[in-house]
Amino acid sequence: MTETAIHEELQNIIEKSVDQSVDRAFKKYGKISRRPRFSLRGLISLLVLLALIGTGVYVYQRSQASDAVAPVEDHDLTLENNGIFGFTVADFEEPILGEATRQRLLIVEEQEVYVNTTITDTGLFHWGVFNKQQALTIHGTGQYTIDLTQITADDISLNEDTYELTIRIPHAVLYKTIFDPSKTEIGDAQNGWLAFGSIKLDAEQQKEFEVTAEQELKTRLSEKECLEEADRFAKLSAYETYQPIVKTISPAYKVIIEFQ
């Protein structure tokens, strides 16, 4: 027997076996007037067709899901040239620049400092033997701010690849110096050999002393290390101010603070 004849014989045997199984099923669960003839080749073709249809539906659903972009509530997204929905820098400029109308000056830090100084009473005829000198430690507070009105649209930039919004702010400046006389510490007195008693200031001398003390505190607060510390707090304060504003527009973007 040839190979073709053997193949046809095996196929007939398999088809006959399938038909017998179907006949037994119908005898057991009920007869029908007409029974279609099943073949193994038809059954395999049907299974392959169903598999192809299922694969096509899955691929289509996956492609639809990947293209879907959920818009941010109450915000119109802009369709970029690359076909992906995203934001432009203009979407952020108005609310960021508008913050200056709510609070022009942003207080970023209050530093407490002290300065060692002395006051002198020259005494009679301004002779050294009558001089009285008192060592003092004065205390005060410096208030540092940044001016939000100095931030313009040119100070705002957007990186769509890293989802970062950069805002460039001015450096912190010393806005106010406050002298606290209640914290003044009195040190040792150094008097001339003909000077007796402690220094007593009248109202005018006390006023002059407070002006001098405030100026010495201001000089201390304007030193490089104090301004550098104020700048560190300026970045932090600016971030805490602008990050919530940016988040209301797009939670995906992070604020980066730099100096102008």
PLY file of the C-alpha trace (Angstrom):
ply
format ascii 1.0
element vertex 260
property float x
property float y
property float z
element edge 259
property int vertex1
property int vertex2
end_header
0.00 0.00 0.00
1.30 3.41 -0.94
1.96 6.22 1.54
-1.02 8.19 0.15
-3.36 5.24 0.56
-2.18 4.72 4.14
-2.80 8.41 4.95
-6.33 8.27 3.46
-7.10 5.09 5.38
-6.02 6.64 8.69
-8.09 9.73 8.01
-11.19 7.61 7.28
-10.67 5.68 10.51
-10.41 8.91 12.55
-13.49 10.40 10.87
-15.46 7.21 11.46
-14.44 7.25 15.12
-15.62 10.85 15.50
-18.96 10.01 13.81
-19.49 7.05 16.12
-18.83 9.22 19.18
-21.39 11.74 17.97
-23.95 8.97 17.33
-23.50 7.67 20.86
-23.99 11.16 22.26
-27.21 11.68 20.37
-28.53 8.28 21.42
-27.83 9.08 25.05
-29.17 12.68 25.17
-31.81 12.61 22.47
-32.18 12.26 18.75
-32.52 14.99 16.16
-33.98 14.71 12.73
-30.87 15.90 10.90
-27.28 15.56 12.05
-24.48 17.41 10.27
-21.42 15.42 9.32
-18.29 16.42 11.24
-14.79 15.96 9.94
-11.45 16.30 11.71
-10.19 18.73 9.10
-13.21 20.98 9.56
-12.89 20.87 13.32
-9.22 21.88 13.17
-9.98 24.68 10.73
-12.71 26.00 13.02
-10.37 26.02 16.03
-7.65 27.84 14.06
-10.17 30.45 12.88
-11.41 31.08 16.42
-7.82 31.48 17.64
-7.05 34.04 14.93
-10.19 36.03 15.74
-9.36 36.04 19.46
-5.80 37.21 18.80
-7.03 40.05 16.60
-9.51 41.27 19.23
-6.80 41.21 21.95
-4.31 43.20 19.85
-6.98 45.79 18.98
-7.99 46.23 22.63
-4.35 46.62 23.69
-3.74 49.27 21.05
-6.85 51.18 22.10
-5.80 51.10 25.78
-2.27 52.37 25.04
-3.58 55.34 23.05
-6.00 56.45 25.74
-4.91 59.50 27.75
-6.88 60.67 30.77
-7.18 64.48 30.78
-6.77 66.52 33.94
-10.11 67.64 35.35
-11.20 71.17 34.37
-8.25 71.64 32.00
-8.09 71.64 28.21
-5.09 69.71 27.00
-3.06 70.89 24.02
-2.29 68.47 21.18
1.43 68.66 20.53
3.13 68.05 17.17
4.26 64.60 18.24
0.66 63.50 18.64
0.76 63.12 22.40
-1.39 65.20 24.70
0.70 67.43 26.97
1.14 70.86 28.52
2.94 73.97 27.34
4.76 76.53 29.46
1.89 78.96 28.83
-0.42 76.72 30.85
1.65 77.43 33.97
2.69 81.06 33.48
-0.54 82.83 34.47
-1.11 81.13 37.86
2.60 81.38 38.78
2.93 85.05 37.88
-0.44 85.75 39.46
0.88 84.68 42.86
2.70 88.04 43.06
-0.65 89.82 43.25
-1.56 87.80 46.34
1.73 88.27 48.20
4.36 90.54 46.69
7.04 89.79 49.28
7.62 86.21 50.37
9.22 85.98 53.82
11.71 83.13 53.53
13.53 83.22 56.88
14.01 85.06 60.17
17.52 84.77 61.61
18.43 85.55 65.21
21.92 86.98 65.73
23.96 88.70 68.41
26.84 91.18 68.33
29.40 92.01 71.01
29.85 95.76 71.37
30.69 98.47 73.91
29.36 101.84 74.97
31.58 104.62 76.30
30.94 107.61 78.53
33.85 110.04 78.07
33.21 111.84 81.35
34.65 115.15 82.47
36.64 117.08 79.84
36.73 113.90 77.73
39.81 112.85 79.65
40.62 109.15 79.65
40.85 109.00 83.42
37.16 109.82 83.59
36.08 107.43 80.85
33.57 104.67 81.54
33.33 101.71 79.13
30.70 98.98 79.30
30.80 95.69 77.36
27.43 94.61 75.94
26.03 91.76 73.89
23.08 92.90 71.78
20.52 90.58 70.18
18.24 91.02 67.22
16.41 89.37 64.33
16.82 89.73 60.58
13.90 89.18 58.22
14.75 88.01 54.69
12.39 88.12 51.71
12.21 87.59 47.96
10.21 89.88 45.68
7.81 87.74 43.62
7.09 90.64 41.24
10.64 90.24 39.89
9.70 86.86 38.39
8.72 87.18 34.71
7.61 84.77 32.00
11.25 84.47 30.90
12.03 82.94 34.30
9.69 79.98 33.70
10.71 77.03 31.52
9.26 73.58 30.90
11.05 70.27 30.24
8.53 67.90 28.67
10.96 64.95 28.71
11.63 65.01 32.47
8.30 66.62 33.50
10.08 69.46 35.31
8.98 73.08 35.54
11.86 75.41 36.38
11.21 78.75 38.09
14.07 81.22 38.54
13.72 83.47 41.58
15.68 86.49 42.86
18.15 86.06 45.70
16.97 86.66 49.24
17.58 90.12 50.66
17.60 91.49 54.19
14.26 93.25 54.44
14.12 94.28 58.10
16.41 94.35 61.16
14.82 94.25 64.61
16.83 95.10 67.74
15.55 93.51 70.96
16.82 95.57 73.93
15.23 93.18 76.44
17.84 90.53 75.49
20.86 92.82 75.91
23.53 91.23 78.08
25.76 93.48 80.23
29.37 92.46 80.59
32.32 93.77 82.56
32.92 97.54 82.95
36.29 99.15 82.36
36.52 102.58 84.01
39.27 105.13 84.21
40.90 105.46 87.63
38.91 108.62 88.35
35.62 107.26 86.92
33.13 105.89 89.41
29.74 104.18 89.10
28.04 102.66 86.07
27.05 104.30 82.79
23.66 105.91 82.83
22.16 106.95 79.49
19.61 109.69 79.14
16.73 109.44 76.65
18.71 110.95 73.77
21.73 108.73 74.41
19.48 105.67 74.66
17.95 106.47 71.26
21.40 106.91 69.72
22.49 103.61 71.23
19.49 101.75 69.73
20.21 103.19 66.27
23.84 102.13 66.56
22.88 98.68 67.82
20.47 98.15 64.92
23.17 99.17 62.44
25.66 96.71 63.95
23.08 93.94 63.76
22.34 94.83 60.14
26.03 94.60 59.28
26.18 91.15 60.88
23.04 89.97 59.06
24.43 91.15 55.71
27.48 88.91 55.92
27.95 86.24 53.27
27.14 83.24 55.46
23.85 84.79 56.61
22.80 85.58 53.04
23.71 82.05 51.88
21.55 80.56 54.62
18.70 82.86 53.62
19.05 81.70 49.99
18.69 78.07 51.05
15.43 78.91 52.78
14.38 81.01 49.78
14.50 77.94 47.53
12.53 75.90 50.02
9.89 78.60 50.54
9.50 79.16 46.79
9.07 75.43 46.21
6.41 75.18 48.94
4.64 78.17 47.36
4.63 77.08 43.72
4.47 73.27 43.85
0.79 73.21 44.98
-0.08 75.67 42.18
1.61 73.50 39.53
0.03 70.35 40.97
-3.48 71.71 40.39
-2.64 72.02 36.69
-0.76 68.74 36.27
0.30 66.37 39.08
2.92 64.92 36.73
5.16 68.00 36.81
7.70 68.79 39.54
8.90 72.29 40.39
12.63 73.05 40.23
13.77 76.32 41.85
16.85 78.14 40.60
18.20 81.67 41.04
18.06 84.32 38.35
0 1
1 2
2 3
3 4
4 5
5 6
6 7
7 8
8 9
9 10
10 11
11 12
12 13
13 14
14 15
15 16
16 17
17 18
18 19
19 20
20 21
21 22
22 23
23 24
24 25
25 26
26 27
27 28
28 29
29 30
30 31
31 32
32 33
33 34
34 35
35 36
36 37
37 38
38 39
39 40
40 41
41 42
42 43
43 44
44 45
45 46
46 47
47 48
48 49
49 50
50 51
51 52
52 53
53 54
54 55
55 56
56 57
57 58
58 59
59 60
60 61
61 62
62 63
63 64
64 65
65 66
66 67
67 68
68 69
69 70
70 71
71 72
72 73
73 74
74 75
75 76
76 77
77 78
78 79
79 80
80 81
81 82
82 83
83 84
84 85
85 86
86 87
87 88
88 89
89 90
90 91
91 92
92 93
93 94
94 95
95 96
96 97
97 98
98 99
99 100
100 101
101 102
102 103
103 104
104 105
105 106
106 107
107 108
108 109
109 110
110 111
111 112
112 113
113 114
114 115
115 116
116 117
117 118
118 119
119 120
120 121
121 122
122 123
123 124
124 125
125 126
126 127
127 128
128 129
129 130
130 131
131 132
132 133
133 134
134 135
135 136
136 137
137 138
138 139
139 140
140 141
141 142
142 143
143 144
144 145
145 146
146 147
147 148
148 149
149 150
150 151
151 152
152 153
153 154
154 155
155 156
156 157
157 158
158 159
159 160
160 161
161 162
162 163
163 164
164 165
165 166
166 167
167 168
168 169
169 170
170 171
171 172
172 173
173 174
174 175
175 176
176 177
177 178
178 179
179 180
180 181
181 182
182 183
183 184
184 185
185 186
186 187
187 188
188 189
189 190
190 191
191 192
192 193
193 194
194 195
195 196
196 197
197 198
198 199
199 200
200 201
201 202
202 203
203 204
204 205
205 206
206 207
207 208
208 209
209 210
210 211
211 212
212 213
213 214
214 215
215 216
216 217
217 218
218 219
219 220
220 221
221 222
222 223
223 224
224 225
225 226
226 227
227 228
228 229
229 230
230 231
231 232
232 233
233 234
234 235
235 236
236 237
237 238
238 239
239 240
240 241
241 242
242 243
243 244
244 245
245 246
246 247
247 248
248 249
249 250
250 251
251 252
252 253
253 254
254 255
255 256
256 257
257 258
258 259
